[in-house]
Amino acid sequence: MTTSFFLTRWLYLAMSWVYEQISRLFGSSAASMGHGGVVVVLTIFIFTLAIRAATSVGDISSRKSSMKMQEIQPELNRLQKKYKDDPQKLNIEQRKIMKEHGVSTFGGCLPMLLMFPLLIMFFNAFRAWANEQMLSLVIALENGQGLEMFQGFRFLWITNIWRPDNLSPGGALMSAQEFWTNFSTTNQIKNFIFYNNNSETLNEILYKLHFFTVQFNETGAMEYVYAADNGAAFKVAYEAFVRPITDSMPKFYSMTNGYAVLPLLAGATGFLQSFLQQKMQPQTAQNNQQANSSMKVMMYLMPLISVFFCYQYDATFAFYWTFSNIFALLVNVILNFTMFKKPKTEQVEAKAKA
Protein backbone atom coordinates (compact mmCIF):
# COMPACT_ATOMS: atom_id res chain seq x y z
CA MET A 1 0.00 0.00 0.00
CA THR A 2 3.00 2.33 0.35
CA THR A 3 3.37 2.64 -3.43
CA SER A 4 -0.32 3.05 -4.23
CA PHE A 5 -1.88 6.07 -5.88
CA PHE A 6 -1.70 8.85 -3.30
CA LEU A 7 -5.48 9.50 -3.23
CA THR A 8 -6.13 5.82 -2.55
CA ARG A 9 -3.50 5.87 0.17
CA TRP A 10 -5.10 8.92 1.80
CA LEU A 11 -8.52 7.30 1.58
CA TYR A 12 -7.24 4.15 3.24
CA LEU A 13 -5.49 6.08 6.01
CA ALA A 14 -8.60 8.21 6.60
CA MET A 15 -10.86 5.16 6.86
CA SER A 16 -8.41 3.46 9.21
CA TRP A 17 -8.36 6.55 11.45
CA VAL A 18 -12.16 6.77 11.58
CA TYR A 19 -12.32 3.04 12.29
CA GLU A 20 -9.98 3.46 15.24
CA GLN A 21 -12.00 6.37 16.63
CA ILE A 22 -15.27 4.45 16.42
CA SER A 23 -13.59 1.38 17.97
CA ARG A 24 -12.72 3.45 21.01
CA LEU A 25 -16.41 4.21 21.52
CA PHE A 26 -17.05 0.47 21.83
CA GLY A 27 -14.09 0.00 24.12
CA SER A 28 -10.86 -1.96 23.78
CA SER A 29 -12.76 -5.27 23.79
CA ALA A 30 -14.85 -4.41 20.73
CA ALA A 31 -13.54 -7.33 18.69
CA SER A 32 -14.02 -9.92 21.42
CA MET A 33 -17.56 -8.64 22.01
CA GLY A 34 -18.36 -9.16 18.33
CA HIS A 35 -18.49 -5.45 17.47
CA GLY A 36 -15.59 -5.49 15.00
CA GLY A 37 -17.85 -5.97 11.98
CA VAL A 38 -20.26 -3.32 13.23
CA VAL A 39 -17.46 -0.78 13.51
CA VAL A 40 -16.29 -1.56 9.97
CA VAL A 41 -19.80 -1.11 8.56
CA LEU A 42 -20.25 2.16 10.46
CA THR A 43 -16.96 3.41 9.03
CA ILE A 44 -18.05 2.50 5.51
CA PHE A 45 -21.41 4.18 6.05
CA ILE A 46 -19.79 7.44 7.18
CA PHE A 47 -17.39 7.56 4.24
CA THR A 48 -20.07 6.65 1.72
CA LEU A 49 -22.28 9.42 3.05
CA ALA A 50 -19.40 11.91 2.83
CA ILE A 51 -18.48 10.90 -0.73
CA ARG A 52 -22.09 10.99 -1.89
CA ALA A 53 -22.57 14.42 -0.32
CA ALA A 54 -19.59 15.67 -2.33
CA THR A 55 -20.69 14.07 -5.61
CA SER A 56 -24.25 15.39 -5.21
CA VAL A 57 -22.93 18.64 -6.68
CA GLY A 58 -22.53 16.79 -9.97
CA ASP A 59 -26.05 15.38 -9.68
CA ILE A 60 -27.48 18.86 -9.22
CA SER A 61 -25.49 20.13 -12.19
CA SER A 62 -26.83 17.26 -14.27
CA ARG A 63 -30.39 18.05 -13.30
CA LYS A 64 -29.94 21.71 -14.17
CA SER A 65 -28.58 20.68 -17.55
CA SER A 66 -31.67 18.55 -18.10
CA MET A 67 -33.93 21.45 -17.21
CA LYS A 68 -32.12 23.69 -19.67
CA MET A 69 -32.53 20.99 -22.29
CA GLN A 70 -36.24 21.08 -21.60
CA GLU A 71 -36.31 24.83 -22.22
CA ILE A 72 -34.49 24.71 -25.57
CA GLN A 73 -36.19 21.57 -26.86
CA PRO A 74 -38.74 23.48 -29.00
CA GLU A 75 -35.89 25.30 -30.71
CA LEU A 76 -34.05 22.03 -31.28
CA ASN A 77 -37.19 20.58 -32.81
CA ARG A 78 -37.44 23.50 -35.23
CA LEU A 79 -33.83 22.90 -36.28
CA GLN A 80 -34.60 19.26 -36.96
CA LYS A 81 -37.35 20.26 -39.34
CA LYS A 82 -35.27 23.00 -40.95
CA TYR A 83 -32.18 20.84 -41.57
CA LYS A 84 -33.79 17.42 -41.90
CA ASP A 85 -31.92 16.87 -45.18
CA ASP A 86 -28.57 18.12 -43.87
CA PRO A 87 -27.53 16.08 -40.79
CA GLN A 88 -24.10 17.69 -40.60
CA LYS A 89 -25.53 21.21 -40.51
CA LEU A 90 -28.18 20.08 -38.02
CA ASN A 91 -25.52 18.72 -35.68
CA ILE A 92 -23.50 21.96 -35.88
CA GLU A 93 -26.51 24.17 -35.17
CA GLN A 94 -27.74 21.98 -32.32
CA ARG A 95 -24.35 21.99 -30.66
CA LYS A 96 -24.17 25.77 -31.05
CA ILE A 97 -27.50 26.29 -29.29
CA MET A 98 -26.68 23.80 -26.54
CA LYS A 99 -23.34 25.50 -25.93
CA GLU A 100 -25.01 28.92 -25.71
CA HIS A 101 -27.38 27.62 -23.04
CA GLY A 102 -24.78 25.55 -21.18
CA VAL A 103 -26.39 22.21 -21.97
CA SER A 104 -24.33 19.00 -22.04
CA THR A 105 -25.37 16.13 -24.29
CA PHE A 106 -24.12 13.59 -21.78
CA GLY A 107 -25.14 15.56 -18.68
CA GLY A 108 -27.51 12.82 -17.54
CA CYS A 109 -24.94 10.02 -17.40
CA LEU A 110 -21.88 12.10 -16.46
CA PRO A 111 -22.33 11.62 -12.67
CA MET A 112 -22.42 7.86 -13.22
CA LEU A 113 -19.21 8.02 -15.23
CA LEU A 114 -17.55 10.04 -12.48
CA MET A 115 -18.29 7.21 -10.04
CA PHE A 116 -15.85 4.89 -11.81
CA PRO A 117 -12.68 6.56 -10.44
CA LEU A 118 -14.25 6.59 -6.98
CA LEU A 119 -15.13 2.91 -7.26
CA ILE A 120 -11.56 2.08 -8.24
CA MET A 121 -10.17 4.09 -5.33
CA PHE A 122 -12.50 2.44 -2.81
CA PHE A 123 -11.87 -0.97 -4.35
CA ASN A 124 -8.10 -0.62 -3.90
CA ALA A 125 -8.44 0.91 -0.44
CA PHE A 126 -10.74 -1.85 0.80
CA ARG A 127 -8.49 -4.56 -0.64
CA ALA A 128 -5.49 -3.04 1.12
CA TRP A 129 -7.48 -2.77 4.35
CA ALA A 130 -8.61 -6.41 4.11
CA ASN A 131 -5.08 -7.62 3.37
CA GLU A 132 -3.67 -5.72 6.31
CA GLN A 133 -6.36 -7.19 8.56
CA MET A 134 -5.11 -10.61 7.46
CA LEU A 135 -1.59 -9.61 8.48
CA SER A 136 -2.99 -8.46 11.85
CA LEU A 137 -4.63 -11.86 12.20
CA VAL A 138 -1.26 -13.54 11.58
CA ILE A 139 0.24 -11.67 14.54
CA ALA A 140 -2.82 -12.42 16.68
CA LEU A 141 -2.56 -16.13 15.86
CA GLU A 142 1.10 -16.14 16.89
CA ASN A 143 0.10 -14.53 20.20
CA GLY A 144 -2.70 -17.03 20.79
CA GLN A 145 -5.44 -14.43 20.18
CA GLY A 146 -6.33 -15.33 16.61
CA LEU A 147 -9.70 -16.92 17.33
CA GLU A 148 -10.79 -13.93 19.40
CA MET A 149 -9.83 -11.52 16.64
CA PHE A 150 -11.45 -13.65 13.93
CA GLN A 151 -14.73 -13.69 15.85
CA GLY A 152 -14.70 -9.91 15.70
CA PHE A 153 -14.77 -10.08 11.90
CA ARG A 154 -18.33 -11.42 11.90
CA PHE A 155 -21.28 -9.26 10.84
CA LEU A 156 -24.84 -10.63 10.65
CA TRP A 157 -24.79 -13.51 8.12
CA ILE A 158 -21.16 -12.88 7.07
CA THR A 159 -18.55 -14.96 8.90
CA ASN A 160 -15.64 -12.72 7.88
CA ILE A 161 -16.43 -9.20 6.69
CA TRP A 162 -12.98 -8.96 5.09
CA ARG A 163 -13.85 -11.78 2.69
CA PRO A 164 -16.42 -11.92 -0.15
CA ASP A 165 -20.07 -12.52 0.67
CA ASN A 166 -20.50 -15.44 -1.72
CA LEU A 167 -21.21 -19.16 -1.94
CA SER A 168 -17.65 -20.33 -2.59
CA PRO A 169 -16.67 -23.24 -0.29
CA GLY A 170 -14.10 -22.32 2.33
CA GLY A 171 -14.33 -18.63 1.53
CA ALA A 172 -14.40 -17.44 5.14
CA LEU A 173 -10.61 -17.46 5.51
CA MET A 174 -7.80 -16.68 3.08
CA SER A 175 -6.38 -19.93 1.79
CA ALA A 176 -2.66 -20.71 1.80
CA GLN A 177 -2.48 -20.43 -1.99
CA GLU A 178 -4.29 -17.08 -1.98
CA PHE A 179 -2.06 -15.78 0.81
CA TRP A 180 1.06 -16.74 -1.11
CA THR A 181 -0.19 -15.30 -4.39
CA ASN A 182 -1.52 -12.13 -2.82
CA PHE A 183 1.46 -11.27 -0.63
CA SER A 184 4.41 -12.58 -2.62
CA THR A 185 3.29 -12.07 -6.21
CA THR A 186 0.40 -9.65 -6.66
CA ASN A 187 0.81 -6.93 -4.04
CA GLN A 188 4.22 -7.71 -2.50
CA ILE A 189 3.94 -7.82 1.28
CA LYS A 190 6.77 -5.32 1.80
CA ASN A 191 4.68 -2.59 0.16
CA PHE A 192 2.05 -2.64 2.88
CA ILE A 193 1.92 0.07 5.53
CA PHE A 194 1.08 -2.49 8.20
CA TYR A 195 4.09 -4.60 7.28
CA ASN A 196 6.44 -1.64 7.50
CA ASN A 197 5.02 -0.77 10.91
CA ASN A 198 5.36 -4.37 12.13
CA SER A 199 8.19 -5.71 9.96
CA GLU A 200 10.26 -7.20 12.78
CA THR A 201 7.38 -9.24 14.19
CA LEU A 202 6.04 -10.31 10.78
CA ASN A 203 9.50 -11.26 9.50
CA GLU A 204 9.99 -13.66 12.40
CA ILE A 205 6.53 -15.24 12.03
CA LEU A 206 6.70 -15.56 8.24
CA TYR A 207 10.21 -16.98 8.46
CA LYS A 208 8.95 -19.74 10.76
CA LEU A 209 6.14 -20.39 8.28
CA HIS A 210 8.67 -20.69 5.42
CA PHE A 211 7.12 -17.72 3.63
CA PHE A 212 10.49 -15.99 3.92
CA THR A 213 14.00 -17.32 3.77
CA VAL A 214 17.12 -15.46 4.86
CA GLN A 215 19.99 -14.26 2.73
CA PHE A 216 22.87 -11.83 3.24
CA ASN A 217 23.49 -8.90 0.93
CA GLU A 218 26.83 -7.51 -0.21
CA THR A 219 27.29 -5.56 3.02
CA GLY A 220 26.66 -8.65 5.12
CA ALA A 221 23.28 -7.46 6.33
CA MET A 222 20.56 -10.09 6.71
CA GLU A 223 17.52 -9.81 4.45
CA TYR A 224 14.21 -11.65 4.40
CA VAL A 225 13.28 -12.76 0.88
CA TYR A 226 10.42 -14.82 -0.52
CA ALA A 227 10.93 -18.59 -0.45
CA ALA A 228 12.14 -19.99 -3.75
CA ASP A 229 9.88 -23.08 -3.65
CA ASN A 230 6.80 -21.14 -4.83
CA GLY A 231 5.31 -21.42 -1.36
CA ALA A 232 5.25 -25.23 -1.15
CA ALA A 233 6.57 -25.40 2.43
CA PHE A 234 4.60 -22.33 3.47
CA LYS A 235 1.27 -23.85 2.39
CA VAL A 236 1.81 -26.84 4.67
CA ALA A 237 2.87 -24.65 7.60
CA TYR A 238 -0.03 -22.24 7.02
CA GLU A 239 -2.64 -24.99 7.39
CA ALA A 240 -1.25 -25.87 10.82
CA PHE A 241 -0.86 -22.20 11.77
CA VAL A 242 -4.55 -21.32 11.23
CA ARG A 243 -5.78 -24.51 12.92
CA PRO A 244 -6.92 -22.68 16.10
CA ILE A 245 -9.52 -20.99 13.88
CA THR A 246 -10.40 -23.87 11.60
CA ASP A 247 -10.69 -26.44 14.40
CA SER A 248 -13.07 -24.19 16.34
CA MET A 249 -15.69 -24.31 13.58
CA PRO A 250 -17.15 -27.59 12.34
CA LYS A 251 -16.49 -28.21 8.65
CA PHE A 252 -14.84 -24.77 8.41
CA TYR A 253 -13.20 -25.34 5.05
CA SER A 254 -16.47 -26.47 3.49
CA MET A 255 -18.51 -23.54 4.80
CA THR A 256 -19.21 -20.45 2.76
CA ASN A 257 -18.63 -16.92 4.01
CA GLY A 258 -22.18 -15.76 3.25
CA TYR A 259 -25.19 -16.19 1.01
CA ALA A 260 -24.36 -13.73 -1.80
CA VAL A 261 -26.85 -11.26 -0.33
CA LEU A 262 -24.66 -8.18 -0.74
CA PRO A 263 -23.80 -8.73 -4.43
CA LEU A 264 -27.50 -9.10 -5.23
CA LEU A 265 -28.36 -6.04 -3.14
CA ALA A 266 -25.67 -4.03 -4.89
CA GLY A 267 -27.03 -5.03 -8.29
CA ALA A 268 -30.68 -4.46 -7.37
CA THR A 269 -30.14 -1.06 -5.75
CA GLY A 270 -27.92 -0.01 -8.66
CA PHE A 271 -30.57 -0.89 -11.22
CA LEU A 272 -33.33 0.79 -9.21
CA GLN A 273 -31.26 3.95 -8.78
CA SER A 274 -30.46 4.16 -12.51
CA PHE A 275 -34.03 3.29 -13.52
CA LEU A 276 -35.55 6.00 -11.32
CA GLN A 277 -32.97 8.55 -12.40
CA GLN A 278 -33.90 8.02 -16.03
CA LYS A 279 -37.63 8.11 -15.33
CA MET A 280 -37.29 11.31 -13.32
CA GLN A 281 -35.63 13.18 -16.17
CA PRO A 282 -37.85 15.80 -17.82
CA GLN A 283 -39.83 14.22 -20.64
CA THR A 284 -38.29 16.41 -23.33
CA ALA A 285 -34.83 15.55 -22.10
CA GLN A 286 -35.71 11.88 -22.42
CA ASN A 287 -36.44 12.47 -26.08
CA ASN A 288 -32.79 13.23 -26.72
CA GLN A 289 -31.95 9.89 -28.29
CA GLN A 290 -28.19 10.08 -27.80
CA ALA A 291 -28.39 10.85 -24.08
CA ASN A 292 -31.23 8.41 -23.54
CA SER A 293 -29.34 5.60 -25.26
CA SER A 294 -26.22 6.22 -23.15
CA MET A 295 -28.23 6.17 -19.93
CA LYS A 296 -29.97 2.92 -20.88
CA VAL A 297 -26.63 1.22 -21.48
CA MET A 298 -25.38 2.38 -18.08
CA MET A 299 -28.66 1.38 -16.43
CA TYR A 300 -28.16 -2.27 -17.36
CA LEU A 301 -24.36 -2.41 -17.39
CA MET A 302 -23.58 -0.99 -13.95
CA PRO A 303 -25.75 -3.46 -11.96
CA LEU A 304 -24.11 -6.38 -13.75
CA ILE A 305 -20.66 -4.98 -13.02
CA SER A 306 -21.57 -4.47 -9.36
CA VAL A 307 -22.78 -8.06 -8.94
CA PHE A 308 -19.61 -9.38 -10.60
CA PHE A 309 -17.18 -7.39 -8.45
CA CYS A 310 -19.10 -7.66 -5.17
CA TYR A 311 -19.36 -11.44 -5.53
CA GLN A 312 -15.60 -11.83 -5.91
CA TYR A 313 -14.18 -9.21 -3.60
CA ASP A 314 -14.44 -8.25 0.06
CA ALA A 315 -17.82 -7.68 1.67
CA THR A 316 -16.56 -4.27 2.79
CA PHE A 317 -16.49 -3.10 -0.82
CA ALA A 318 -19.95 -4.58 -1.40
CA PHE A 319 -21.27 -2.64 1.59
CA TYR A 320 -19.83 0.56 0.14
CA TRP A 321 -21.37 -0.07 -3.29
CA THR A 322 -24.80 -0.87 -1.79
CA PHE A 323 -24.77 2.16 0.51
CA SER A 324 -23.65 4.35 -2.38
CA ASN A 325 -26.56 3.19 -4.55
CA ILE A 326 -29.08 3.79 -1.78
CA PHE A 327 -27.78 7.30 -1.09
CA ALA A 328 -27.81 8.12 -4.81
CA LEU A 329 -31.41 6.91 -5.05
CA LEU A 330 -32.47 9.13 -2.15
CA VAL A 331 -30.67 12.12 -3.66
CA ASN A 332 -32.44 11.58 -6.99
CA VAL A 333 -35.83 11.45 -5.30
CA ILE A 334 -35.15 14.61 -3.29
CA LEU A 335 -33.86 16.52 -6.32
CA ASN A 336 -36.84 15.42 -8.38
CA PHE A 337 -39.34 16.79 -5.88
CA THR A 338 -37.43 20.01 -5.25
CA MET A 339 -35.94 21.04 -8.60
CA PHE A 340 -38.62 19.76 -10.97
CA LYS A 341 -41.72 20.39 -8.91
CA LYS A 342 -41.91 24.09 -9.74
CA PRO A 343 -41.35 23.78 -13.51
CA LYS A 344 -43.96 21.03 -13.75
CA THR A 345 -46.45 23.14 -11.80
CA GLU A 346 -45.82 26.11 -14.09
CA GLN A 347 -46.37 23.90 -17.17
CA VAL A 348 -49.71 22.71 -15.81
CA GLU A 349 -50.80 26.27 -15.05
CA ALA A 350 -49.77 27.41 -18.56
CA LYS A 351 -51.80 24.65 -20.16
CA ALA A 352 -54.80 25.53 -18.03
CA LYS A 353 -54.65 29.19 -19.12
CA ALA A 354 -54.32 28.20 -22.75
LINNORBEL-V859016 format. One record per backbone hydrogen bond with DSSP energy under -1.0 kcal/mol. NH is the residue of the N-H (numbers start at 1). CO is the residue of the C=O. E is the energy in kcal/mol with one decimal. If there is no record, write none. Layout:
nh = [NH NH]
co = [CO CO]
e = [E E]
This chain:
nh = [2 4 9 10 11 12 13 14 15 16 17 18 19 20 21 22 23 24 30 33 34 35 39 40 41 42 43 44 45 46 47 48 49 50 51 52 53 54 55 56 57 59 60 61 62 63 64 65 66 67 68 69 70 71 72 76 77 78 79 80 81 82 83 86 90 91 92 93 94 95 96 97 98 99 100 101 103 107 110 113 114 116 119 120 121 122 123 124 125 126 127 128 129 130 131 132 133 134 135 136 137 138 139 140 141 142 143 144 145 149 150 151 153 154 155 158 159 161 163 166 170 171 179 180 181 182 183 184 185 186 187 189 191 192 196 197 198 202 203 204 205 206 207 208 209 210 211 212 213 215 217 220 223 225 227 232 235 236 237 238 239 240 241 242 245 246 247 252 254 258 264 265 266 267 268 269 270 271 272 273 274 275 276 277 278 279 280 281 286 288 289 292 293 294 295 296 297 298 299 300 301 302 305 306 307 308 309 310 311 313 315 318 319 320 321 322 323 324 325 326 327 328 329 330 331 332 333 334 335 336 337 338 339 344 345 346 347 348 349 350 351 352 353 354]
co = [191 1 5 6 7 8 9 10 11 12 13 14 15 16 17 18 19 20 27 29 31 30 35 36 37 38 39 40 41 42 43 44 45 46 47 48 49 50 51 52 54 55 56 57 58 59 60 61 62 63 64 65 66 67 68 72 73 74 75 76 77 78 79 83 86 87 88 89 90 91 92 93 94 95 96 97 98 104 106 109 110 113 115 116 117 118 119 120 121 122 123 124 125 126 127 128 129 130 131 132 133 134 135 136 137 138 139 141 140 145 146 147 150 151 158 155 257 153 160 164 255 168 175 176 177 178 179 180 181 181 182 183 188 189 192 193 194 198 199 200 201 202 203 204 205 207 206 206 225 223 221 217 215 213 211 229 231 232 233 234 235 236 237 238 242 242 243 249 251 166 260 261 262 263 264 265 266 267 268 269 270 271 272 273 274 275 276 278 282 285 287 288 289 290 291 292 293 294 295 296 297 298 301 302 303 304 305 306 307 309 163 314 315 316 317 318 319 320 321 322 323 324 325 326 327 328 329 330 331 332 333 334 335 340 341 342 343 344 345 346 347 348 349 350]
e = [-5.1 -1.1 -2.3 -2.6 -2.3 -2.6 -2.6 -2.6 -2.5 -2.5 -2.1 -2.4 -2.6 -2.1 -2.1 -2.5 -2.3 -1.5 -1.4 -1.8 -1.6 -3.0 -2.5 -1.9 -2.3 -2.4 -2.2 -2.4 -2.6 -2.3 -2.2 -2.7 -2.4 -2.1 -2.6 -2.6 -2.1 -1.7 -2.4 -1.1 -1.0 -1.2 -2.5 -2.2 -2.2 -2.2 -2.4 -2.1 -1.9 -2.2 -2.2 -2.0 -1.8 -1.6 -1.9 -2.1 -2.5 -1.9 -1.8 -1.8 -1.7 -2.4 -2.8 -1.6 -2.4 -2.4 -1.9 -2.5 -2.5 -2.2 -1.9 -2.2 -2.5 -2.2 -2.0 -1.7 -3.4 -1.3 -1.4 -1.9 -2.2 -1.2 -2.8 -2.4 -2.3 -2.8 -2.8 -2.5 -2.5 -3.0 -2.0 -2.2 -2.3 -2.7 -2.5 -2.3 -1.7 -1.6 -1.7 -1.9 -2.1 -1.7 -1.6 -2.3 -2.7 -1.9 -1.6 -1.3 -3.4 -2.1 -2.7 -2.1 -1.6 -1.1 -2.5 -2.7 -1.8 -2.5 -2.0 -1.4 -1.4 -1.4 -2.5 -2.4 -2.6 -3.0 -2.5 -2.0 -1.2 -2.9 -2.3 -2.9 -2.2 -1.6 -2.1 -1.8 -1.1 -2.6 -2.8 -1.6 -2.0 -3.1 -1.7 -1.8 -1.5 -1.3 -2.5 -1.5 -3.0 -2.3 -2.5 -1.6 -3.3 -2.7 -2.1 -1.2 -2.5 -1.1 -2.1 -3.1 -1.4 -1.2 -2.1 -2.2 -1.3 -2.2 -3.1 -1.3 -1.2 -1.3 -1.2 -2.5 -3.0 -2.1 -2.7 -2.8 -1.7 -2.2 -2.5 -2.4 -2.1 -3.0 -2.6 -1.9 -2.1 -2.2 -2.1 -1.0 -1.8 -1.3 -1.1 -2.7 -2.5 -1.9 -2.2 -2.0 -2.0 -2.0 -2.3 -1.5 -2.4 -2.2 -2.3 -2.6 -2.3 -2.1 -2.5 -2.6 -1.6 -2.3 -1.6 -1.4 -2.5 -2.0 -2.4 -2.4 -2.9 -2.7 -2.0 -2.2 -2.6 -2.3 -2.2 -2.2 -2.5 -2.3 -2.1 -2.5 -2.9 -2.1 -1.9 -1.2 -2.7 -1.9 -2.0 -2.5 -2.0 -2.0 -2.3 -2.3 -2.1 -2.0 -2.1 -2.0]
